[in-house]
């Protein structure tokens, strides 16, 4: 009996995954209004930070957000990334000096892949990061996840997609903004997450043809 139930469960999960991929692909051909929809209140937003250039680019995008509409904001960083913590706080304080009105928090997970780490060993660190991400994403249940491709985003987005599969947070939207430095090809993170992101944005027109599974959208440069 148990093997049959297990097979039924696996079959259901696979069908659910295929269904969501098809829905995401079809929605990607619509205008971007389906990302926030007709939401009445603020959008709970999870912003995945990288380090160095990724952080700089993402914070430039964050500064263009309407903080009243995208709140509360949760910034997810690699545990050892102290520099990005300072930069995030600086942006938040400049936008909202009144501490009582600030609506953000900083969360950390294990880094999924270190610089120059081999792909083989990164499998194990990524699994650890996924394990860290499960309680974080399931508890927060964000309406929107915004990322620009650091390795930290892979476990977060995979867990968010899992939450959709399991009907835990069905309405979460994942927006991936490819880094400005990706001129001729998509990043590794982008190629991994291309299937499951609700909106995949590139900043160079030549990359718009890179979408194999769905339409990649070119919006021009989003950061200055």
C-alpha positions in Angstrom: 0.0 0.0 0.0 2.7 2.5 1.0 4.6 2.2 -2.4 1.4 2.9 -4.3 0.7 6.0 -2.2 4.2 7.2 -2.7 3.9 6.8 -6.4 0.6 8.7 -6.4 2.2 11.5 -4.4 5.2 11.7 -6.7 2.9 11.7 -9.7 0.8 14.5 -8.2 3.9 16.6 -7.5 5.2 16.1 -11.0 1.9 17.1 -12.6 1.6 20.1 -10.3 5.1 21.2 -11.3 4.3 20.8 -15.0 1.1 22.7 -14.6 2.8 25.6 -12.9 5.5 25.8 -15.5 2.9 26.0 -18.2 0.9 28.7 -16.4 4.0 30.7 -15.8 5.0 30.4 -19.5 1.6 31.6 -20.6 1.4 34.5 -18.2 4.8 35.7 -19.3 3.3 36.7 -22.6 0.9 39.1 -20.9 1.8 42.6 -19.7 3.5 42.9 -16.3 0.3 43.8 -14.5 -0.2 40.1 -13.6 2.8 40.4 -11.2 1.1 42.6 -8.6 -2.4 42.1 -9.9 -5.3 44.0 -8.3 -3.8 43.8 -4.8 -5.6 46.0 -2.4 -2.9 46.3 0.2 0.9 46.6 0.2 2.9 43.8 -1.4 5.1 41.8 1.0 8.4 41.9 -0.8 11.4 39.7 -0.4 14.6 41.1 -2.0 17.5 38.8 -2.5 20.9 40.6 -2.2 24.2 39.4 -3.6 27.5 41.1 -2.9 29.6 43.7 -4.7 28.0 44.6 -8.1 24.9 42.6 -7.5 24.1 44.5 -4.3 24.9 47.8 -5.9 22.5 47.1 -8.9 19.7 45.8 -6.7 19.8 48.7 -4.3 19.5 51.1 -7.3 16.4 49.2 -8.3 15.1 49.2 -4.7 15.4 52.9 -4.5 13.0 53.2 -7.4 10.3 51.3 -5.6 7.3 52.9 -3.9 8.0 51.9 -0.3 4.4 52.4 0.6 3.3 49.8 -2.0 6.2 47.3 -1.4 6.1 46.7 2.3 7.2 45.2 4.5 10.5 44.5 2.8 12.7 41.5 3.7 16.3 41.5 2.5 17.9 38.1 2.2 21.7 38.0 2.3 24.4 35.4 2.7 25.4 35.1 6.3 28.9 36.4 5.9 28.0 39.4 3.7 28.4 42.2 6.3 29.0 44.9 3.7 25.6 44.5 2.1 24.0 44.7 5.5 25.4 48.2 6.0 24.3 49.3 2.5 20.8 48.0 2.9 20.4 49.9 6.2 21.8 53.0 4.7 19.2 52.9 1.8 16.3 52.2 4.2 17.3 55.0 6.7 17.7 57.5 3.9 14.3 56.7 2.5 12.6 56.5 5.9 14.6 58.3 8.7 11.8 57.7 11.2 12.7 54.4 12.9 9.1 53.9 14.0 7.8 53.9 10.4 10.5 51.6 8.9 9.1 48.4 7.5 12.0 46.1 6.7 14.1 43.4 8.1 17.4 41.6 7.2 17.5 37.8 7.0 20.5 35.6 6.3 21.1 32.1 4.9 24.2 30.1 4.2 25.9 31.1 1.0 25.0 28.6 -1.7 28.3 29.0 -3.7 31.5 30.7 -2.8 33.7 32.5 -5.3 35.7 30.0 -7.3 34.0 27.1 -5.5 33.7 24.0 -7.7 30.3 23.1 -9.1 30.5 19.6 -7.4 31.0 20.9 -3.9 28.6 23.7 -4.5 25.8 21.1 -4.7 26.3 20.4 -1.0 26.4 24.0 0.0 23.4 24.8 -2.1 21.4 22.0 -0.4 22.4 23.5 3.0 21.2 26.9 1.8 17.9 25.4 0.6 17.4 23.8 4.0 18.0 27.3 5.6 15.5 28.9 3.1 12.6 26.5 3.8 11.5 27.9 7.2 12.4 31.5 6.1 10.2 31.4 2.9 7.4 29.3 4.4 7.1 31.6 7.4 7.4 34.9 5.5 5.1 33.9 2.6 6.1 36.8 0.4 3.8 38.2 -2.3 6.9 39.1 -4.4 10.5 37.9 -4.6 12.8 40.3 -6.4 16.4 39.2 -7.4 19.1 40.0 -9.9 20.9 36.7 -10.0 23.3 36.2 -7.1 23.8 32.6 -6.0 21.8 33.2 -2.9 18.7 33.6 -5.0 18.7 30.0 -6.3 17.7 28.3 -3.0 15.2 31.1 -2.1 13.4 30.9 -5.5 13.4 27.1 -5.5 11.8 27.0 -2.1 9.3 29.7 -3.1 8.4 27.5 -6.1 8.1 24.5 -3.8 5.6 26.5 -1.7 3.5 27.0 -4.8 3.6 23.3 -5.6 2.5 22.4 -2.1 -0.3 25.1 -2.1 1.4 26.9 0.8 1.9 30.2 -0.9 0.3 29.9 -4.3 0.3 33.6 -5.2 3.9 34.5 -4.7 5.5 36.0 -7.9 9.2 35.7 -8.7 10.8 38.5 -10.6 14.4 37.9 -11.9 16.3 41.0 -13.3 19.4 39.8 -15.0 22.5 41.8 -14.1 23.5 44.6 -16.4 26.9 43.0 -16.8 25.3 40.0 -18.6 25.6 41.3 -22.1 25.9 38.1 -24.3 24.6 35.3 -22.2 22.4 34.6 -19.2 24.0 33.9 -15.8 24.0 30.4 -14.3 21.4 31.5 -11.8 19.3 32.9 -14.7 19.5 29.6 -16.7 18.5 27.6 -13.6 15.5 29.8 -12.7 14.3 30.7 -16.1 11.6 28.0 -16.0 10.0 29.1 -12.7 10.2 32.9 -12.6 7.0 34.8 -13.3 8.9 37.6 -15.0 12.4 37.4 -16.4 13.9 40.8 -17.3 17.1 41.5 -19.3 18.9 44.8 -19.7 20.4 44.1 -23.1 18.3 43.6 -26.3 20.5 40.7 -27.5 19.5 38.6 -24.5 15.8 38.8 -25.3 16.2 35.9 -27.7 17.8 33.7 -25.0 14.4 32.6 -23.6 14.1 29.0 -24.5 11.1 28.1 -22.2 9.3 31.4 -22.2 9.5 35.0 -23.3 12.4 37.0 -21.8 11.5 40.7 -21.6 13.8 43.6 -22.4 13.0 46.7 -20.5 16.3 48.6 -21.1 18.6 49.5 -18.3 16.9 49.5 -14.9 19.8 50.9 -12.8 22.0 53.9 -13.3 
